[in-house]
Amino acid sequence: MAKLREGARETVGAALRDGAILAVGGFGLSGIPADLIEAVRDSGAQGLTVVSNNMGVDGKGLGILIESGQVRKVVASYVGENRLFAQQYLAGELEVEFVPQGTLAERLRAGGAGIPAFYTRTGVGTVVAEGKPHEEFDGQVYVQERGIVADVALVHAHTADTEGNLVYRYTARNFNPVVATAGKVTIAEAELIVGAGELDANHIVTPGVFVQHLVQSRPRVKDIEQRTVRLRPAAVAHA
């Protein structure tokens, strides 16, 4: 029970500081730690560097931190769903480091594994590789990418036990496992929290050793960025 905390706001507020590097799990709005993101907003911390696959959408997910003006720099692979983000970037109010999606995942994984840097062919010959060391291996040129270690990592899990072991659900797993390992301090929110030893060890994705704090997430409607539907065959036949 030592890792279970009373509330997201108090837990995040105690861990976060101005200028911190913040890694956040999720993909679009799927699997985002919504309670913890709101707690970051409420903390008032300024000048944050946010590492995440994307910055949510206007008014939802990490988009609320763009609205509150708390973000100085973004390290992400995709940002196309957020108009305010684009406005701040084009106005020079927000620094952006674009990273290929697979490279971003590996940079987080490497940081969590204690690997300071690695080489990849992805990005060679593009602006992504400008200013970075290059090496040739077996006749191919590779670019060096640095591992990412965040001051604070925020993740969302479907189920956790009181020891901080985490299990994710379906596509909500996405970036959460690599983000969880990359934080000096990792805070997890979970929809369901069970007692120590109640999770099947074969199903645990993130071992509790990586998680310092755990909070119960609040029930909420899970937003969808874009809903694409089509008529059922029967409806089409009678149209």
C-alpha positions, 0 to 999 in steps of 0.5 A, spaced: 500 500 500 506 504 500 505 506 493 497 508 493 496 515 494 490 519 495 489 524 489 492 525 483 493 533 484 497 532 490 501 527 488 503 530 481 504 537 485 509 534 489 513 531 484 513 536 479 517 543 478 518 548 473 522 547 467 521 539 468 522 534 463 515 530 463 514 524 459 506 522 458 503 516 455 498 515 450 496 515 443 492 521 441 486 520 446 487 513 447 490 511 453 492 518 456 493 519 463 487 524 463 487 525 471 494 526 471 494 531 465 489 535 469 493 535 475 499 538 471 495 543 469 492 545 476 500 544 479 501 551 475 508 548 473 511 552 468 516 552 462 515 544 461 518 540 456 513 535 454 515 528 451 509 524 448 507 521 441 502 527 440 499 533 444 492 531 444 487 535 441 484 542 442 481 542 449 483 535 451 489 531 453 495 534 453 492 540 449 489 543 456 497 544 457 498 548 451 492 552 453 494 554 460 501 556 457 505 551 461 509 548 455 516 551 453 518 545 448 514 539 445 518 532 443 513 529 439 512 525 432 505 528 430 501 534 432 496 535 427 490 535 431 491 541 435 490 548 432 492 552 438 499 548 438 500 550 431 499 557 432 504 557 438 509 554 434 508 558 428 508 564 432 515 562 435 512 561 442 513 554 442 519 550 441 518 543 437 523 537 436 519 532 431 522 525 432 520 519 428 515 515 431 519 509 432 525 513 434 521 516 439 519 509 442 526 507 442 529 513 445 524 512 451 525 505 451 533 506 451 532 511 457 529 506 461 534 501 460 540 505 462 542 506 454 545 513 453 544 513 445 543 508 439 544 508 432 538 508 427 538 509 419 531 512 420 532 520 419 538 519 415 539 525 410 533 529 413 532 535 417 531 530 423 539 528 423 542 535 422 547 536 427 547 529 430 553 524 430 553 519 424 557 513 423 557 507 418 556 500 419 556 495 414 556 500 409 550 503 411 550 510 414 546 511 421 545 517 425 545 517 433 539 518 437 539 520 445 535 516 450 530 520 454 530 520 461 524 524 464 524 528 471 517 525 471 513 520 467 505 519 467 502 513 465 495 510 464 493 503 466 487 499 466 489 495 472 494 495 477 496 492 484 498 496 490 505 494 489 505 498 482 505 492 477 501 495 471 496 491 466 494 495 460 488 494 455 488 493 448 491 499 444 491 503 450 497 500 451 501 504 446 506 508 449 505 507 456 510 501 457 516 505 455 514 512 458 513 508 465 520 506 465 523 512 462 521 517 468 526 518 474 519 518 478 513 515 475 506 516 477 501 511 474 493 512 474 489 506 474 482 504 473 482 498 477 486 497 483 487 490 486 491 487 492 498 485 492 499 478 489 492 478 485 495 480 478 497 474 474 504 475 473 504 472 466 500 478 464 504 484 468 507 489 463 510 494 467 513 491 473 512 495 480 519 497 480 518 502 475 512 506 479 513 510 485 506 513 485 499 510 484 492 513 484 485 511 482 483 514 476 476 517 476 470 514 471 470 518 465 467 518 458 473 516 454 474 521 448 475 519 441 479 524 436 475 522 430 469 517 429 468 514 422 462 510 421 459 507 415 452 505 414 450 498 415 449 493 409 441 493 411 441 500 411 444 501 404 440 496 401 434 500 403 436 507 402 
